[in-house]
Amino acid sequence: MSTGLSQAKFAELFKIPKGTLAHWEQGVRKPPEYVVFMLKIIVDLSNSLNE
């Protein structure tokens, strides 16, 4: 899933600690499935509104 946002901007927008986001991206930790689902819905909706 690509948002076009920097890691810092994404973390700020979704109120996710930058360290947590970095761990998800590095595979150190895995985000809860419900978080992935909600973020995907938000990103997809945002992308469709910008088309």
CHARMM-style PDB file with segment names, atoms N, HN, CA, C and O in Angstrom:
ATOM      1  N   MET     1       0.857  -1.169   0.000  1.00  0.00      PROA
ATOM      2  CA  MET     1       0.000   0.000   0.000  1.00  0.00      PROA
ATOM      3  C   MET     1       0.901   1.229   0.000  1.00  0.00      PROA
ATOM      4  O   MET     1       1.749   1.387   0.878  1.00  0.00      PROA
ATOM      5  N   SER     2       0.714   2.083  -0.975  1.00  0.00      PROA
ATOM      6  HN  SER     2       0.025   1.954  -1.688  1.00  0.00      PROA
ATOM      7  CA  SER     2       1.527   3.281  -1.078  1.00  0.00      PROA
ATOM      8  C   SER     2       0.649   4.513  -0.908  1.00  0.00      PROA
ATOM      9  O   SER     2      -0.426   4.614  -1.500  1.00  0.00      PROA
ATOM     10  N   THR     3       1.121   5.439  -0.096  1.00  0.00      PROA
ATOM     11  HN  THR     3       1.994   5.356   0.384  1.00  0.00      PROA
ATOM     12  CA  THR     3       0.362   6.664   0.148  1.00  0.00      PROA
ATOM     13  C   THR     3       1.019   7.887  -0.466  1.00  0.00      PROA
ATOM     14  O   THR     3       0.380   8.927  -0.629  1.00  0.00      PROA
ATOM     15  N   GLY     4       2.297   7.763  -0.807  1.00  0.00      PROA
ATOM     16  HN  GLY     4       2.816   6.918  -0.674  1.00  0.00      PROA
ATOM     17  CA  GLY     4       3.035   8.914  -1.302  1.00  0.00      PROA
ATOM     18  C   GLY     4       3.493   9.844  -0.186  1.00  0.00      PROA
ATOM     19  O   GLY     4       4.051  10.908  -0.455  1.00  0.00      PROA
ATOM     20  N   LEU     5       3.261   9.452   1.068  1.00  0.00      PROA
ATOM     21  HN  LEU     5       2.807   8.588   1.287  1.00  0.00      PROA
ATOM     22  CA  LEU     5       3.659  10.257   2.218  1.00  0.00      PROA
ATOM     23  C   LEU     5       4.990   9.746   2.766  1.00  0.00      PROA
ATOM     24  O   LEU     5       5.309   8.564   2.638  1.00  0.00      PROA
ATOM     25  N   SER     6       5.747  10.626   3.366  1.00  0.00      PROA
ATOM     26  HN  SER     6       5.488  11.586   3.470  1.00  0.00      PROA
ATOM     27  CA  SER     6       6.947  10.193   4.069  1.00  0.00      PROA
ATOM     28  C   SER     6       6.514   9.423   5.317  1.00  0.00      PROA
ATOM     29  O   SER     6       5.370   9.518   5.762  1.00  0.00      PROA
ATOM     30  N   GLN     7       7.442   8.673   5.857  1.00  0.00      PROA
ATOM     31  HN  GLN     7       8.371   8.596   5.496  1.00  0.00      PROA
ATOM     32  CA  GLN     7       7.142   7.919   7.074  1.00  0.00      PROA
ATOM     33  C   GLN     7       6.704   8.865   8.194  1.00  0.00      PROA
ATOM     34  O   GLN     7       5.757   8.578   8.926  1.00  0.00      PROA
ATOM     35  N   ALA     8       7.393   9.977   8.317  1.00  0.00      PROA
ATOM     36  HN  ALA     8       8.162  10.211   7.723  1.00  0.00      PROA
ATOM     37  CA  ALA     8       7.065  10.947   9.372  1.00  0.00      PROA
ATOM     38  C   ALA     8       5.662  11.528   9.185  1.00  0.00      PROA
ATOM     39  O   ALA     8       4.902  11.637  10.148  1.00  0.00      PROA
ATOM     40  N   LYS     9       5.316  11.900   7.946  1.00  0.00      PROA
ATOM     41  HN  LYS     9       5.933  11.810   7.164  1.00  0.00      PROA
ATOM     42  CA  LYS     9       3.987  12.471   7.676  1.00  0.00      PROA
ATOM     43  C   LYS     9       2.889  11.433   7.902  1.00  0.00      PROA
ATOM     44  O   LYS     9       1.837  11.743   8.462  1.00  0.00      PROA
ATOM     45  N   PHE    10       3.144  10.194   7.459  1.00  0.00      PROA
ATOM     46  HN  PHE    10       3.998   9.943   7.004  1.00  0.00      PROA
ATOM     47  CA  PHE    10       2.166   9.118   7.648  1.00  0.00      PROA
ATOM     48  C   PHE    10       1.930   8.878   9.137  1.00  0.00      PROA
ATOM     49  O   PHE    10       0.788   8.769   9.583  1.00  0.00      PROA
ATOM     50  N   ALA    11       3.016   8.796   9.898  1.00  0.00      PROA
ATOM     51  HN  ALA    11       3.944   8.884   9.535  1.00  0.00      PROA
ATOM     52  CA  ALA    11       2.900   8.576  11.341  1.00  0.00      PROA
ATOM     53  C   ALA    11       2.125   9.711  12.006  1.00  0.00      PROA
ATOM     54  O   ALA    11       1.282   9.468  12.870  1.00  0.00      PROA
ATOM     55  N   GLU    12       2.409  10.933  11.609  1.00  0.00      PROA
ATOM     56  HN  GLU    12       3.094  11.130  10.908  1.00  0.00      PROA
ATOM     57  CA  GLU    12       1.720  12.091  12.182  1.00  0.00      PROA
ATOM     58  C   GLU    12       0.233  12.071  11.821  1.00  0.00      PROA
ATOM     59  O   GLU    12      -0.621  12.285  12.681  1.00  0.00      PROA
ATOM     60  N   LEU    13      -0.069  11.816  10.564  1.00  0.00      PROA
ATOM     61  HN  LEU    13       0.625  11.643   9.865  1.00  0.00      PROA
ATOM     62  CA  LEU    13      -1.450  11.822  10.094  1.00  0.00      PROA
ATOM     63  C   LEU    13      -2.311  10.787  10.813  1.00  0.00      PROA
ATOM     64  O   LEU    13      -3.452  11.066  11.182  1.00  0.00      PROA
ATOM     65  N   PHE    14      -1.755   9.581  11.009  1.00  0.00      PROA
ATOM     66  HN  PHE    14      -0.828   9.354  10.710  1.00  0.00      PROA
ATOM     67  CA  PHE    14      -2.524   8.496  11.603  1.00  0.00      PROA
ATOM     68  C   PHE    14      -2.262   8.306  13.096  1.00  0.00      PROA
ATOM     69  O   PHE    14      -2.754   7.358  13.707  1.00  0.00      PROA
ATOM     70  N   LYS    15      -1.477   9.223  13.677  1.00  0.00      PROA
ATOM     71  HN  LYS    15      -1.078   9.994  13.181  1.00  0.00      PROA
ATOM     72  CA  LYS    15      -1.190   9.185  15.120  1.00  0.00      PROA
ATOM     73  C   LYS    15      -0.549   7.855  15.532  1.00  0.00      PROA
ATOM     74  O   LYS    15      -0.887   7.280  16.567  1.00  0.00      PROA
ATOM     75  N   ILE    16       0.381   7.384  14.702  1.00  0.00      PROA
ATOM     76  HN  ILE    16       0.656   7.851  13.861  1.00  0.00      PROA
ATOM     77  CA  ILE    16       1.133   6.166  14.980  1.00  0.00      PROA
ATOM     78  C   ILE    16       2.546   6.597  15.354  1.00  0.00      PROA
ATOM     79  O   ILE    16       3.166   7.362  14.615  1.00  0.00      PROA
ATOM     80  N   PRO    17       3.062   6.131  16.472  1.00  0.00      PROA
ATOM     81  CA  PRO    17       4.439   6.496  16.822  1.00  0.00      PROA
ATOM     82  C   PRO    17       5.396   6.109  15.695  1.00  0.00      PROA
ATOM     83  O   PRO    17       5.280   5.031  15.113  1.00  0.00      PROA
ATOM     84  N   LYS    18       6.348   7.004  15.394  1.00  0.00      PROA
ATOM     85  HN  LYS    18       6.443   7.880  15.867  1.00  0.00      PROA
ATOM     86  CA  LYS    18       7.287   6.750  14.294  1.00  0.00      PROA
ATOM     87  C   LYS    18       8.067   5.457  14.496  1.00  0.00      PROA
ATOM     88  O   LYS    18       8.337   4.737  13.535  1.00  0.00      PROA
ATOM     89  N   GLY    19       8.427   5.162  15.730  1.00  0.00      PROA
ATOM     90  HN  GLY    19       8.208   5.747  16.510  1.00  0.00      PROA
ATOM     91  CA  GLY    19       9.150   3.928  16.022  1.00  0.00      PROA
ATOM     92  C   GLY    19       8.329   2.694  15.694  1.00  0.00      PROA
ATOM     93  O   GLY    19       8.853   1.713  15.165  1.00  0.00      PROA
ATOM     94  N   THR    20       7.049   2.743  16.008  1.00  0.00      PROA
ATOM     95  HN  THR    20       6.624   3.539  16.438  1.00  0.00      PROA
ATOM     96  CA  THR    20       6.144   1.625  15.704  1.00  0.00      PROA
ATOM     97  C   THR    20       6.046   1.439  14.198  1.00  0.00      PROA
ATOM     98  O   THR    20       6.138   0.317  13.701  1.00  0.00      PROA
ATOM     99  N   LEU    21       5.863   2.516  13.485  1.00  0.00      PROA
ATOM    100  HN  LEU    21       5.788   3.427  13.889  1.00  0.00      PROA
ATOM    101  CA  LEU    21       5.760   2.447  12.031  1.00  0.00      PROA
ATOM    102  C   LEU    21       7.053   1.895  11.420  1.00  0.00      PROA
ATOM    103  O   LEU    21       7.010   1.074  10.503  1.00  0.00      PROA
ATOM    104  N   ALA    22       8.182   2.342  11.924  1.00  0.00      PROA
ATOM    105  HN  ALA    22       8.218   3.008  12.669  1.00  0.00      PROA
ATOM    106  CA  ALA    22       9.470   1.847  11.427  1.00  0.00      PROA
ATOM    107  C   ALA    22       9.597   0.343  11.676  1.00  0.00      PROA
ATOM    108  O   ALA    22      10.070  -0.391  10.808  1.00  0.00      PROA
ATOM    109  N   HSD    23       9.181  -0.111  12.845  1.00  0.00      PROA
ATOM    110  HN  HSD    23       8.797   0.486  13.549  1.00  0.00      PROA
ATOM    111  CA  HSD    23       9.236  -1.546  13.142  1.00  0.00      PROA
ATOM    112  C   HSD    23       8.332  -2.349  12.217  1.00  0.00      PROA
ATOM    113  O   HSD    23       8.695  -3.451  11.806  1.00  0.00      PROA
ATOM    114  N   TRP    24       7.171  -1.820  11.887  1.00  0.00      PROA
ATOM    115  HN  TRP    24       6.876  -0.925  12.220  1.00  0.00      PROA
ATOM    116  CA  TRP    24       6.278  -2.506  10.944  1.00  0.00      PROA
ATOM    117  C   TRP    24       6.958  -2.617   9.585  1.00  0.00      PROA
ATOM    118  O   TRP    24       6.959  -3.684   8.971  1.00  0.00      PROA
ATOM    119  N   GLU    25       7.531  -1.521   9.120  1.00  0.00      PROA
ATOM    120  HN  GLU    25       7.530  -0.654   9.618  1.00  0.00      PROA
ATOM    121  CA  GLU    25       8.165  -1.521   7.797  1.00  0.00      PROA
ATOM    122  C   GLU    25       9.385  -2.427   7.744  1.00  0.00      PROA
ATOM    123  O   GLU    25       9.663  -3.034   6.710  1.00  0.00      PROA
ATOM    124  N   GLN    26      10.108  -2.523   8.838  1.00  0.00      PROA
ATOM    125  HN  GLN    26       9.883  -2.030   9.678  1.00  0.00      PROA
ATOM    126  CA  GLN    26      11.322  -3.342   8.887  1.00  0.00      PROA
ATOM    127  C   GLN    26      11.022  -4.808   9.167  1.00  0.00      PROA
ATOM    128  O   GLN    26      11.918  -5.649   9.091  1.00  0.00      PROA
ATOM    129  N   GLY    27       9.781  -5.121   9.487  1.00  0.00      PROA
ATOM    130  HN  GLY    27       9.053  -4.439   9.549  1.00  0.00      PROA
ATOM    131  CA  GLY    27       9.410  -6.494   9.790  1.00  0.00      PROA
ATOM    132  C   GLY    27       9.758  -6.933  11.201  1.00  0.00      PROA
ATOM    133  O   GLY    27       9.662  -8.116  11.530  1.00  0.00      PROA
ATOM    134  N   VAL    28      10.161  -5.984  12.036  1.00  0.00      PROA
ATOM    135  HN  VAL    28      10.239  -5.023  11.769  1.00  0.00      PROA
ATOM    136  CA  VAL    28      10.479  -6.295  13.433  1.00  0.00      PROA
ATOM    137  C   VAL    28       9.203  -6.673  14.179  1.00  0.00      PROA
ATOM    138  O   VAL    28       9.189  -7.597  14.992  1.00  0.00      PROA
ATOM    139  N   ARG    29       8.142  -5.944  13.886  1.00  0.00      PROA
ATOM    140  HN  ARG    29       8.153  -5.194  13.226  1.00  0.00      PROA
ATOM    141  CA  ARG    29       6.819  -6.205  14.474  1.00  0.00      PROA
ATOM    142  C   ARG    29       5.802  -6.203  13.357  1.00  0.00      PROA
ATOM    143  O   ARG    29       6.047  -5.659  12.280  1.00  0.00      PROA
ATOM    144  N   LYS    30       4.661  -6.813  13.617  1.00  0.00      PROA
ATOM    145  HN  LYS    30       4.463  -7.255  14.492  1.00  0.00      PROA
ATOM    146  CA  LYS    30       3.579  -6.848  12.639  1.00  0.00      PROA
ATOM    147  C   LYS    30       2.388  -6.068  13.204  1.00  0.00      PROA
ATOM    148  O   LYS    30       2.000  -6.278  14.353  1.00  0.00      PROA
ATOM    149  N   PRO    31       1.804  -5.165  12.397  1.00  0.00      PROA
ATOM    150  CA  PRO    31       0.648  -4.412  12.906  1.00  0.00      PROA
ATOM    151  C   PRO    31      -0.552  -5.346  13.056  1.00  0.00      PROA
ATOM    152  O   PRO    31      -0.668  -6.342  12.342  1.00  0.00      PROA
ATOM    153  N   PRO    32      -1.434  -5.017  13.984  1.00  0.00      PROA
ATOM    154  CA  PRO    32      -2.665  -5.808  14.111  1.00  0.00      PROA
ATOM    155  C   PRO    32      -3.440  -5.781  12.789  1.00  0.00      PROA
ATOM    156  O   PRO    32      -3.452  -4.767  12.090  1.00  0.00      PROA
ATOM    157  N   GLU    33      -4.073  -6.878  12.461  1.00  0.00      PROA
ATOM    158  HN  GLU    33      -4.064  -7.701  13.028  1.00  0.00      PROA
ATOM    159  CA  GLU    33      -4.792  -6.996  11.192  1.00  0.00      PROA
ATOM    160  C   GLU    33      -5.875  -5.919  11.040  1.00  0.00      PROA
ATOM    161  O   GLU    33      -6.100  -5.417   9.939  1.00  0.00      PROA
ATOM    162  N   TYR    34      -6.543  -5.566  12.142  1.00  0.00      PROA
ATOM    163  HN  TYR    34      -6.361  -5.974  13.037  1.00  0.00      PROA
ATOM    164  CA  TYR    34      -7.587  -4.539  12.046  1.00  0.00      PROA
ATOM    165  C   TYR    34      -6.999  -3.180  11.680  1.00  0.00      PROA
ATOM    166  O   TYR    34      -7.657  -2.387  11.006  1.00  0.00      PROA
ATOM    167  N   VAL    35      -5.776  -2.901  12.110  1.00  0.00      PROA
ATOM    168  HN  VAL    35      -5.242  -3.545  12.657  1.00  0.00      PROA
ATOM    169  CA  VAL    35      -5.129  -1.630  11.774  1.00  0.00      PROA
ATOM    170  C   VAL    35      -4.825  -1.586  10.279  1.00  0.00      PROA
ATOM    171  O   VAL    35      -5.082  -0.580   9.617  1.00  0.00      PROA
ATOM    172  N   VAL    36      -4.281  -2.676   9.755  1.00  0.00      PROA
ATOM    173  HN  VAL    36      -4.073  -3.493  10.293  1.00  0.00      PROA
ATOM    174  CA  VAL    36      -3.999  -2.758   8.323  1.00  0.00      PROA
ATOM    175  C   VAL    36      -5.290  -2.556   7.531  1.00  0.00      PROA
ATOM    176  O   VAL    36      -5.305  -1.816   6.547  1.00  0.00      PROA
ATOM    177  N   PHE    37      -6.358  -3.201   7.948  1.00  0.00      PROA
ATOM    178  HN  PHE    37      -6.346  -3.801   8.748  1.00  0.00      PROA
ATOM    179  CA  PHE    37      -7.652  -3.094   7.274  1.00  0.00      PROA
ATOM    180  C   PHE    37      -8.161  -1.652   7.274  1.00  0.00      PROA
ATOM    181  O   PHE    37      -8.578  -1.139   6.235  1.00  0.00      PROA
ATOM    182  N   MET    38      -8.128  -1.002   8.433  1.00  0.00      PROA
ATOM    183  HN  MET    38      -7.789  -1.419   9.277  1.00  0.00      PROA
ATOM    184  CA  MET    38      -8.630   0.375   8.524  1.00  0.00      PROA
ATOM    185  C   MET    38      -7.771   1.341   7.716  1.00  0.00      PROA
ATOM    186  O   MET    38      -8.301   2.219   7.035  1.00  0.00      PROA
ATOM    187  N   LEU    39      -6.451   1.189   7.784  1.00  0.00      PROA
ATOM    188  HN  LEU    39      -6.021   0.475   8.337  1.00  0.00      PROA
ATOM    189  CA  LEU    39      -5.575   2.072   7.019  1.00  0.00      PROA
ATOM    190  C   LEU    39      -5.791   1.896   5.521  1.00  0.00      PROA
ATOM    191  O   LEU    39      -5.778   2.870   4.769  1.00  0.00      PROA
ATOM    192  N   LYS    40      -5.990   0.647   5.085  1.00  0.00      PROA
ATOM    193  HN  LYS    40      -6.001  -0.145   5.696  1.00  0.00      PROA
ATOM    194  CA  LYS    40      -6.230   0.393   3.661  1.00  0.00      PROA
ATOM    195  C   LYS    40      -7.514   1.085   3.209  1.00  0.00      PROA
ATOM    196  O   LYS    40      -7.538   1.695   2.140  1.00  0.00      PROA
ATOM    197  N   ILE    41      -8.565   1.002   3.992  1.00  0.00      PROA
ATOM    198  HN  ILE    41      -8.545   0.506   4.860  1.00  0.00      PROA
ATOM    199  CA  ILE    41      -9.829   1.664   3.652  1.00  0.00      PROA
ATOM    200  C   ILE    41      -9.627   3.177   3.547  1.00  0.00      PROA
ATOM    201  O   ILE    41     -10.096   3.806   2.599  1.00  0.00      PROA
ATOM    202  N   ILE    42      -8.938   3.745   4.507  1.00  0.00      PROA
ATOM    203  HN  ILE    42      -8.556   3.234   5.277  1.00  0.00      PROA
ATOM    204  CA  ILE    42      -8.710   5.202   4.508  1.00  0.00      PROA
ATOM    205  C   ILE    42      -7.889   5.624   3.299  1.00  0.00      PROA
ATOM    206  O   ILE    42      -8.222   6.604   2.633  1.00  0.00      PROA
ATOM    207  N   VAL    43      -6.814   4.890   3.010  1.00  0.00      PROA
ATOM    208  HN  VAL    43      -6.543   4.094   3.551  1.00  0.00      PROA
ATOM    209  CA  VAL    43      -5.948   5.236   1.875  1.00  0.00      PROA
ATOM    210  C   VAL    43      -6.708   5.065   0.558  1.00  0.00      PROA
ATOM    211  O   VAL    43      -6.623   5.925  -0.319  1.00  0.00      PROA
ATOM    212  N   ASP    44      -7.450   3.963   0.410  1.00  0.00      PROA
ATOM    213  HN  ASP    44      -7.519   3.264   1.122  1.00  0.00      PROA
ATOM    214  CA  ASP    44      -8.223   3.741  -0.814  1.00  0.00      PROA
ATOM    215  C   ASP    44      -9.264   4.834  -1.018  1.00  0.00      PROA
ATOM    216  O   ASP    44      -9.442   5.326  -2.132  1.00  0.00      PROA
ATOM    217  N   LEU    45      -9.943   5.210   0.045  1.00  0.00      PROA
ATOM    218  HN  LEU    45      -9.798   4.811   0.951  1.00  0.00      PROA
ATOM    219  CA  LEU    45     -10.956   6.270  -0.036  1.00  0.00      PROA
ATOM    220  C   LEU    45     -10.307   7.589  -0.415  1.00  0.00      PROA
ATOM    221  O   LEU    45     -10.818   8.318  -1.265  1.00  0.00      PROA
ATOM    222  N   SER    46      -9.201   7.890   0.204  1.00  0.00      PROA
ATOM    223  HN  SER    46      -8.785   7.298   0.894  1.00  0.00      PROA
ATOM    224  CA  SER    46      -8.485   9.126  -0.097  1.00  0.00      PROA
ATOM    225  C   SER    46      -8.036   9.159  -1.563  1.00  0.00      PROA
ATOM    226  O   SER    46      -8.169  10.178  -2.240  1.00  0.00      PROA
ATOM    227  N   ASN    47      -7.509   8.047  -2.035  1.00  0.00      PROA
ATOM    228  HN  ASN    47      -7.401   7.219  -1.485  1.00  0.00      PROA
ATOM    229  CA  ASN    47      -7.063   7.964  -3.435  1.00  0.00      PROA
ATOM    230  C   ASN    47      -8.230   8.138  -4.396  1.00  0.00      PROA
ATOM    231  O   ASN    47      -8.088   8.804  -5.421  1.00  0.00      PROA
ATOM    232  N   SER    48      -9.379   7.550  -4.084  1.00  0.00      PROA
ATOM    233  HN  SER    48      -9.494   7.008  -3.251  1.00  0.00      PROA
ATOM    234  CA  SER    48     -10.523   7.669  -4.988  1.00  0.00      PROA
ATOM    235  C   SER    48     -11.083   9.090  -4.996  1.00  0.00      PROA
ATOM    236  O   SER    48     -11.604   9.538  -6.017  1.00  0.00      PROA
ATOM    237  N   LEU    49     -10.984   9.799  -3.885  1.00  0.00      PROA
ATOM    238  HN  LEU    49     -10.560   9.435  -3.055  1.00  0.00      PROA
ATOM    239  CA  LEU    49     -11.450  11.186  -3.839  1.00  0.00      PROA
ATOM    240  C   LEU    49     -10.528  12.118  -4.602  1.00  0.00      PROA
ATOM    241  O   LEU    49     -10.962  13.165  -5.084  1.00  0.00      PROA
ATOM    242  N   ASN    50      -9.254  11.748  -4.716  1.00  0.00      PROA
ATOM    243  HN  ASN    50      -8.901  10.898  -4.324  1.00  0.00      PROA
ATOM    244  CA  ASN    50      -8.268  12.583  -5.411  1.00  0.00      PROA
ATOM    245  C   ASN    50      -8.212  12.319  -6.915  1.00  0.00      PROA
ATOM    246  O   ASN    50      -7.453  12.978  -7.626  1.00  0.00      PROA
ATOM    247  N   GLU    51      -8.995  11.377  -7.404  1.00  0.00      PROA
ATOM    248  HN  GLU    51      -9.611  10.842  -6.826  1.00  0.00      PROA
ATOM    249  CA  GLU    51      -8.966  11.064  -8.844  1.00  0.00      PROA
ATOM    250  C   GLU    51      -9.832  12.009  -9.624  1.00  0.00      PROA
ATOM    251  OT1 GLU    51      -9.927  11.894 -10.845  1.00  0.00      PROA
TER     252      GLU     51
END
